[in-house]
Amino acid sequence: MSLDYEELYRERKERLSRAYALKEPDRVPLSSSYSYFAARYGGITIQEFLTDYDKLRGAVVKTSVDFGYDTAGGGGGIYSLPLVIAMMRDYDGIVPGMVNIPLQKILGMRYGRFPGIEMQKDTPPQFIGQEYMKVDEYDELIDDPHGFIATKIIPRSFTELEDLSSPRAMSALIRYGEESEKYRAGMRKMGAELRSYGFPSFSGGFSYAPLDLIGDYMRDIKNLLLDTFRVPEKVIQAAEAVKEVIIELAMINAKFAPKGAHAFIPLHLNEYFSPKQFHEFYWPTLKEVVKELIKLGFVPSIFYEGYHDAHLESILELPKG
């Protein structure tokens, strides 16, 4: 059967747009989340999926077309928000933050495990939380969050960037830039091919809950949860300080994103808190980030991971849609 992909594109975009705006679509839209299943379905290993951009594109396009959901897309790796934050003020563009296998070999990300390097070749990459900031360093983070991330967290998180002034680190950063551009070119090529098959794109940004940034990349989740009892005021102040950096990053991204682009926000610590703790430590700064994203023209796309049942009423505090 011959398909009219332009008509399919218009139908899908209208269906999704109406759903996102809390209007009634013609039917419930199906949003894909193939992740590394696309590698298996496309007949390649996850190692190839995270290394070869042509094979990645072929697997994602085949899976998207064959299953025919209303959205499509794909890629892989482990995101490094500290790397993006460290460079955002001195780079006139969008800093690439996704680390795949070639980039892992260049940077030596300590909190990432990758197939064919630290794991078997057909195993999804893993994020391994560690403590990269001590509890007595909260004041440093609060006083200068951008500087602390750039000069303390980055060297502790990447083996090749331990000494930022060394030739080794300079070489790693040059190769990081070159390989990141190859990755981005591959993603652009894949996006264009998916568009030709009638798949709309609403992507355009990435954001974070301030406390998740501290828990994921600095203190580790266990330590941060204990900190809410040991040094609660420091945790609150640190979240406020980090919030300003995340909003600054959103302002930079807004220069390059079309109006109405989605800003993806994955939540991690939400299910660990009681309702009281959630509203005391986690929600206030996340809510401010969401509201700022809306002012900047983004549609916040919040991924409520895990069990969010105890906090559902907080969603009513956000603007409708």
N, C-alpha and C positions, 0 to 999 in steps of 0.2 A: 504494500500500500504506500503510495506516495504521500508524504507529509508536507504541509505548508509550514515551514519552520518560522516564518515571520508572523503568521497568524498564531502559531503556538506560543511564540514569544509574547505577543500582545495579551493573549489569554492568561498566561502564567503571571505576567507582570501585574495585570489588573487584579487577578485573584489574590496575589500576595499583598499588593498595596492596600487592598480593602481590608484584608485580615489584620495587617499591621496597624491600620487606622481604626480598628474596632468597628468596621462596617461589615455588613453581611456579604461574603463572596458568593459566587455561583456554586461552589462546593468547598469543602474543607481542603485547604492546600496541604500538600505533602512536602515536607522539607527534608532533604537528604542529610544523612550523617554517616557516610560510608566509612570514613576514616581508613584504616589499613585493610579493611575488607576489599577495597578497590584493588589492592595489590594482588590478593589471592584470586579475586575474580578475573583480573586482567592477566593472570598467568605469570606473574613475576614475584620475586622475593621482596620482602620489606626492605632488605638491604639495597636492592636495585631501585625500589620506589623512592628511597631517600638519597640516591646517588645520581641516577641517570634521569635527566629532566625530560628527555623524549619518551622514555619508558613510563615515567610518572604520568605524563600527559596522556599517553595512549591508554593506560589503565583507567584513569579517571574519566576520560571521555567515553570509553566503552561502557563502563559501569553506569554512568549517568544516562547515556542514551538508551541502554537496554532496560533500565529500571524506570526511566521516564518520570521521575518525581518533578515537582515544580521548581526546585532549586538544584544547583549543581556546583561542584567545586571540589577542590582537594589540594593536598600538599602534605607536608609532614615535617616532623622534627620537634624540637623543644624551643619554646620562645624564651628569649632573654630580655626581659624588661630593663634590668639594670644597664645592659649594654646600650639600649636605645636611649635611656635617660642620660647616660654619661656623655653621649655625643650630640644630643639634640640641639644644644645652643650654638654649636660651632659648625653645623652642617646645614647648608641651605637646601634641604630636601627631606624626604622621609627616610629615616635610618632603618635599614633592614634588621629585624630582630630574630627571625627564625633561624635556628641552627640545625642543619642536617648533617649527614655524614662527612662530606668534604669540609664543611665549616668546623665540625668537631675536630677533625684532624689538624686544622689550622690553629684553632683557639684552645683546645683542651679544656672544655667545660667540665668542671668538677662535679656538678650536680646532674649531669646527663649520662645515661648509659645507652649505647647505640649498637644495633645489630652489625655483626662483622667486626666490631672493635672490642667492646666489653662484653657482648652477648652473642648468642647464635644468630646467624644471618637472617632468619625468618621470624625474629622476635620484635615486637614493637618497642620503640625507645622508651626509656623510663626516666622519670624525674626523681632524683634522690635528694631529699631535703637534708641540709646540714646547717650547722651554726657558723655563720660567717661574720657575725657581730656579737660581741659580748654584752652582757646586761649592763655593765658599767660604761658602755659607749652610747647610751641613749642620748645624752646631752649633746654629743658631737653630731648625731643624726638630726636632732631637733634644731641645732644652731645653723647647720648648713647641709640640708639633705642632699642637694645636688653634688656638692663637693665631697661629701662622705661616700656617696655611691660611686663617684668617679675615681676617687683616690684610695678608698679602703675596700669596698665591696668587689669591684672589678678585679683588682690584683689577687684577692683571696679566692675568687670564683673561677679563674681561668689560669691554667698552668703556664700558658705562653705569654700572659700579660702580668706576671708577678712583679716585674720591674718595668714600669711603663716608660722609663727613659732609656731602656736598653735597645740595642740593635735588634735583638730577638723579638721584642714586643713590636717595634716599628715594622719589621718584616711581616709579622703575623697580621697586623692591622692592614697593611697594604694588600696582602693575599685575601684577607677577609672581605675587603671592599671589592676586589676583582671577582671573587667567587659569588658574593652576594648579588652582584649585577647579573651574573649568569643565571642565578636562581630566579631573580625577578624577571628576567627576559623569558625564562621558561614559563613562569606563571602568567605573564602577559600573553604569550602564545597560546597557552591552554585556555585562558579566558576568552580569547578571540574565537577559538574553535568551539567552545561551549556556546558562545553567543550565536554562532552560525547554526547550531542545532536548536535554537529557540530557548535557551536558558538565560533569564535575566540575572543581573548582579546588583546587589544592594550593599556590597561591602565597601569599606572605605576608611575604617579606623579600628583601633584596638585600645581599650582602656582597662582600668584595674581598680578594684577596691583598695584604698590606701592600706588597710590593715593586712590584706592579702600580700601586698608587696613586701611588707615587713616580715610576715610569717613565712612566705615562700622562699624569699631570696636572702634574708638576713638572719633572723632569729631561729628559724625552723618552727613548725607549728606547735610542737610540744612545749618548747621554751616560751613561745609567745603566750600560750594559754596560761602557763604558770606566772608569766610576767603580769597578767591582769590581776593577779592576787598579790604579787610581791611588790610591784612598782606600778600600780594602776594609773597614776597621774602621768607618769612618763610615757606609758603606752598611748594615752589619749593625746598628749602633746605631740608625740611622734607621728601619730596618724594625721593630725592637723598639718604638720610640717610637710609630710609626704604628699598630702592632698594637693598642696599648692604646686608641687612638681608635676603631678599627674594632670592637673588642669592646664599647666603651661604646655605640656606635651600635646594635649588636645587642641590647644590654640594653634600650635605649629601644624598639626595634621589637618586642621580645618582649612588651611591655605591651599591644600592640594586635593581635598575631598569634595565631591559634588554635594550640593544641598540635598538633604534627605538620605545621605549615606548612613549605613548602620555602623555603630561603634560597638564591637563585641566586648562584653565584660564577663569573664568566667569568675564565678564566686567559689571560694574554697573553704574559708573559715566559717561560713554562715551556719552550717549544721553542727558546729562544735559548741555554740553558745546557747545558754538558756535565753528566753525572751528578754529578761532583765539585762543580761550581759550584752546581748545583741544590740539593744537600744542604747546602751551606755558606751560601748567600745566600737562596734562595727558599723552600724547603720548611719550615724550622723554624717560621717565624712563620705561614705558611699553615696548617700542621698545628694549631697552637695555636688559631687562629681557628676552624677546623672543630670542634675538640673543645669549645670554648666554646659554639658554636652548638648543639651536641648537648645540652650541659648546660641550655641555655635552652629546650629543647623543639623546636628546629628540626630539619628533615631537610636537611642540606646538599646542594644540587643543584649539583654542580661540573661546569662545562663545560670539559673538557680540550681547549682549542683547539689547532689545529695538530698537529705531530708530538710526541706525548707518549711514544712508544715506549720511549725510553731511560730513562724514569722510572716505568714501570708498577709496579715492585716497591714504590714508596712508598705505593701505595694499600693495601697489606697492613698498613701501620702504623696505619690508621684503624680504628675500631670496625666490626664486621661490619654491613653494611646501611646 
